[in-house]
């Protein structure tokens, strides 16, 4: 009977060990899930922060380009309108092109 008691004791210990392993796995799974959840939250926060920064930089850059465009266009308009047109020379040049044979 001593062998039976030893076997029962060993089976009980094995059963307790198996329960500990199952509990440990559940705890590990819970910790992993919680860690993944926290990492996802941090990722989303960082993503949104970077997105906001890039969007702000883009809008600033876009406004600068628009301002440069307006300034260059205004400068070009001023150059065109301030230039003196020699109507006689222009007319002579047109006549030359029209009358030339190609």
C-alpha positions as a printed NumPy array, in Angstrom:
array([[  0.   ,   0.   ,   0.   ],
       [  2.876,   2.238,   0.451],
       [  3.39 ,   2.263,  -3.332],
       [ -0.243,   3.245,  -3.853],
       [  0.16 ,   6.154,  -1.48 ],
       [  3.328,   7.266,  -3.222],
       [  1.618,   7.07 ,  -6.633],
       [ -1.411,   9.009,  -5.382],
       [  0.882,  11.601,  -3.863],
       [  2.859,  11.901,  -7.121],
       [ -0.352,  12.184,  -9.148],
       [ -1.609,  14.856,  -6.782],
       [  1.656,  16.783,  -7.146],
       [  1.505,  16.371, -10.944],
       [ -2.065,  17.621, -10.957],
       [ -1.106,  20.639,  -8.829],
       [  1.847,  21.316, -11.136],
       [ -0.417,  21.128, -14.182],
       [ -2.823,  23.57 , -12.53 ],
       [  0.096,  25.916, -11.793],
       [  1.199,  25.724, -15.424],
       [ -2.331,  26.502, -16.63 ],
       [ -2.594,  29.429, -14.188],
       [  0.831,  30.696, -15.252],
       [ -0.182,  30.503, -18.924],
       [ -3.391,  32.402, -18.223],
       [ -1.438,  35.077, -16.36 ],
       [  1.112,  35.301, -19.168],
       [ -1.676,  35.633, -21.74 ],
       [ -3.337,  38.345, -19.661],
       [ -0.072,  40.262, -19.331],
       [  0.651,  39.941, -23.037],
       [ -2.833,  41.16 , -23.922],
       [ -2.533,  44.113, -21.542],
       [  0.917,  44.955, -22.887],
       [ -0.333,  44.81 , -26.487],
       [ -3.235,  47.066, -25.542],
       [ -0.927,  49.623, -23.912],
       [  1.501,  49.494, -26.832],
       [ -1.359,  50.032, -29.278],
       [ -2.531,  53.071, -27.309],
       [  1.001,  54.519, -27.282],
       [  1.383,  53.814, -30.992],
       [ -1.887,  55.579, -31.807],
       [ -0.908,  58.596, -29.69 ],
       [  2.515,  58.845, -31.339],
       [  0.982,  58.354, -34.775],
       [ -1.535,  61.148, -34.219],
       [  1.162,  63.463, -32.837],
       [  3.392,  62.876, -35.85 ],
       [  0.459,  63.271, -38.205],
       [ -0.467,  66.593, -36.606],
       [  3.141,  67.853, -36.777],
       [  3.472,  66.885, -40.428],
       [  0.111,  68.415, -41.315],
       [  1.109,  71.681, -39.617],
       [  4.452,  71.739, -41.455],
       [  2.649,  71.039, -44.719],
       [  0.168,  73.882, -44.174],
       [  2.991,  76.324, -43.34 ],
       [  4.943,  75.229, -46.409],
       [  1.822,  75.498, -48.577],
       [  1.164,  79.055, -47.364],
       [  4.777,  80.007, -48.086],
       [  4.529,  78.636, -51.609],
       [  1.243,  80.446, -52.185],
       [  2.747,  83.702, -50.901],
       [  5.825,  83.282, -53.117],
       [  3.576,  82.565, -56.077],
       [  1.505,  85.688, -55.474],
       [  4.635,  87.82 , -55.065],
       [  6.263,  86.471, -58.229],
       [  3.058,  86.888, -60.204],
       [  2.675,  90.477, -58.999],
       [  6.324,  91.182, -59.844],
       [  5.822,  89.728, -63.315],
       [  2.685,  91.808, -63.855],
       [  4.573,  94.94 , -62.82 ],
       [  7.422,  94.163, -65.209],
       [  5.01 ,  93.641, -68.062],
       [  2.943,  96.739, -67.374],
       [  5.952,  98.989, -66.763],
       [  7.715,  97.985, -69.952],
       [  7.595, 100.455, -72.854],
       [  6.293,  98.981, -76.045],
       [  7.745, 100.361, -79.248],
       [  4.707,  99.957, -81.455],
       [  6.602, 100.885, -84.638],
       [  9.349,  98.307, -84.002],
       [  6.778,  95.671, -83.129],
       [  4.783,  96.423, -86.262],
       [  7.919,  96.286, -88.394],
       [  8.874,  92.931, -86.89 ],
       [  5.395,  91.541, -87.572],
       [  5.517,  92.779, -91.158],
       [  8.908,  91.151, -91.593],
       [  7.575,  87.77 , -90.399],
       [  4.44 ,  88.035, -92.512],
       [  6.168,  89.059, -95.713],
       [  9.077,  86.622, -95.483],
       [  8.774,  83.574, -97.608],
       [  9.466,  80.292, -95.978]])
